[in-house]
Each structure stands twice: as C-alpha cells, then as structure tokens.
Amino acid sequence: MNCVLPFDMMELKCLEFFSGIGGMHYALQKSNLIGKVLESFDINPTANLTYEYNFNVKPNQISIEMLKVDYIEKLSANTWLLSPPCQPFTQGGLRKDSKDIRCTALFHLFEKLLPNLNNKPEYIFIENVANFAHSDAKSRILKVLRKNYQFFEFILSPLQFNIPNDRNRYYLLARKNSISVSQLQYKDSDIILDWHLKKNENDINTLSNYQLEENLDEFLVPSKMFKNRKTFSVGVIVKPSDTYSFCFTKAYGRHGVGSGSYLQTLNLNLDPIAYYKEFVYKEDETILLENNMLNQFNKKSSKKETDTEKLENFIKMFGIRYFSPLEVCYLNGFPIKSESFFQEKTLFKFNTSKTNKNQNWRMIGNSLNVTVVSELLKVLVVDDMFWERNKIS
Ligand SMILES: C[S@@+](CC[C@H](N)C(=O)[O-])C[C@H]1O[C@@H](n2cnc3c(N)ncnc32)[C@H](O)[C@@H]1O
C-alpha cells in the first residue's frame, strides 16, 4: 500500500516491547511515518547487543513484568509496538497458552499497566504466530482493548507482499476510541486474510534477489541434516529462481527439515529431489514428494540409514547450502543494502565479532517481517479510509 502521509500527522512516540533485534524499529523506519522509538525493552543480552550495535541505543534489559505504571506514564508514549514470545502458542513450546509463564509480561502490559495509564497510547500494534489468533491469551488482551480501542486483526504471509518467503503471522492493529465503546456494543470483525497487492508480470520476486553469499563452503548443509529424512516436500530445497521458501525459525541451522529452506546453488537444471529419490535413498519406496508431508519427517523411519558418503556427494553436487543469517534478514525485509538515496536509514548488520552464526539465525528466526509490519503500520496510522470502511456499527 502506498499511503500519502498527511502533513499534520501526529508524531509517533513509540515504546518497543520485546524488542529483540529491533524488527519493529526497522518497520517504523521503513514505513516513513513520522516517529521515533523512545525506549525498547528486552531481557535477551545477545539481542540487545545486536540492537545497540545498529541503533546505538541500549534497550532496557528489565523484565517487562517489573515495569511500573508511573515509569510508563512519564515516558509519554503514544504508540506501543510489541511482538511477545510465541512459544506459549507453538507446538514446540507445548502450547500452554495463557498458562505459560512466558505470557506473564504480556498480561502485565495489558492487565496491569494499560488500564491504569491516564494517557493510554493512541496506537497499539501486536505481532505473533498465527496460533495466537485462537488463544485464550488473545481473548484476555481483547477484553481489555474493547474498553478503549477499535481494532482489526490480520493473518498474513510475506508471500502476499511478493516476498519469496512464507511467514504466516498474526497482527493486531488497535486505535484508541475518542469515545469509550462498551463491551456489549462491540462486535468482533473477522480476521483479515487477504492483502490487495497489485502484482504485475514484471514484479515477480525470486530468491536470487536475496542471494548475498558467494562462499559455498561456509554454509554447506551438513549431511546429518538429511539423515533419516525419508521424505522431502517441495520447498525444503529451493532454487534461486523460486518464488517460495519455508519460514525460517529460530532453530534454523540446528534442526533439519521444518526450520527453513536450503538453497540449491549448482546443477540448477537438475531436480535434486528426484535425484535423491533415485540415487541416495533408493531403498525406501515410500518417498513422498507432495506438498504438505512435513509430519512424515517426524515419524521414525524403520528403513536403513542413508549412507553418509552418498549424502555428502549429493549435497556437494547440488551445492546445497543454508541461507546465511544476513540473507534471512534480507528476506525478512531488514535493510541490508541502502536502496535509494533518499531512504538512507539505519542499515542492519550483525556484530559478527561477538555473535556467531547460530546465535544470528536464532535472533532473526525470532524476529519479524519488517516489510509486512511497515505496511500494516501505515494502515494503523494513516489509512483512515480503511478504518472508516471497516467501522463497526
Ligand atoms: C518473538 S521475540 C521478538 C523479537 C523482535 N520483534 C525482533 O524483531 O527481534 C520475543 C522477545 O521477547 C523477549 N522477552 C521474553 N520475555 C521477556 C520479558 N519478560 N521481558 C522482556 N523481554 C522479554 C525475548 O528475549 C525475545 O527477544
């Protein structure tokens, strides 16, 4: 969406909770909205180190549940940006939902701080995994918001923004009401799943546009990542000409299939999956190449283990490598290269003398898609037509 920014736009004075490596801060910059981050908060020293390395400001390392109303009130912020921990809503995190201790900070913000602020933020923006949409934790947050806010919910993937990476995420955009709306009058609208981006033929964005690494050896996928994997779904190994890659999670580089895609860099005219089936895992007749066979990966194979040497040859022959941490950042919309003379903002980089590859993958896997968030921030703040059109009567 290309919004024309009104001249009289209110300056956004943001608090960035659960700031990590600053995905929200970058999204604010990318949106071109007038605004600044007054303070960011995160307990993770490695993420804070990266944040400081880029923005020259150290996030507040206090645990959010320790924040007091007076402290927040004095900051005089009018915008809250937050992407709380997702583990309470993921399978890997046991999906304990609101019973998970990692929700405490979120409830502190919405049940202890927000109701007691005299100057409540005009705008609130939340990002989380798609499962959050159906959680008890979300219901608790909405119960508070209904008293003073109108809000819209989205579940969107960067694929809908012409970015060749899947990262289906939940977004909540809330605007403070001028008059208080009582809970009874309020009717929830549906979660919005579509994004109207005009695509044209020349606009197809392939993974090759995000390739930054020349050094194959450094990022070659170790054979253990392929061991005992009897199935491959489309998207595990992608080519530079592809317009799709799996969501990169914080486990990328440590877990095998399911944490992100691998890039084929050699013999691009050949199909590695067909080759794997024919020559590497020939003894297994149950290889399935359909799209959503991810569950199959988790089932124990009773078949013989794939020969390590064969696997290593397979990986070398096709030059199958990881996307580097910086490439994942690039796919996630972080500014890696300056793109235009006028948009010279803070570029993103890792402090590679202090953090290693695995830490960097972990941090970016925890982060968010800056482009998607920047577009939604514009909807939140300046797209009055959207709010009018979707007004709850
Ligand atoms: C999903 S990540 C958000 C990442 C961030 N949006 C980014 O761009 O990197 C959640 C973050 O919340 C932080 N966190 C978790 N519990 C916290 C707490 N109680 N107080 C402050 N930060 C916390 C974690 O360290 C982690 O960086």
The ligand as a Gaussian input file, in Angstrom:
#p B3LYP/6-31G(d) Opt

LIG

0 1
 C        9.302000     -13.001000      19.424000
 S       10.726000     -12.263000      20.071000
 C       10.533000     -10.622000      19.454000
 C       11.624000     -10.279000      18.506000
 C       11.621000      -8.864000      17.974000
 N       10.395000      -8.432000      17.427000
 C       12.714000      -8.734000      16.915000
 O       12.495000      -8.032000      15.930000
 O       13.762000      -9.316000      17.064000
 C       10.321000     -12.077000      21.765000
 C       11.363000     -11.314000      22.565000
 O       10.831000     -11.094000      23.872000
 C       11.898000     -11.125000      24.795000
 N       11.291000     -11.373000      26.115000
 C       10.695000     -12.503000      26.526000
 N       10.217000     -12.352000      27.772000
 C       10.502000     -11.077000      28.156000
 C       10.260000     -10.327000      29.346000
 N        9.633000     -10.867000      30.364000
 N       10.686000      -9.058000      29.393000
 C       11.352000      -8.517000      28.328000
 N       11.613000      -9.182000      27.193000
 C       11.198000     -10.445000      27.101000
 C       12.809000     -12.217000      24.273000
 O       14.122000     -12.040000      24.743000
 C       12.681000     -12.038000      22.763000
 O       13.719000     -11.228000      22.254000

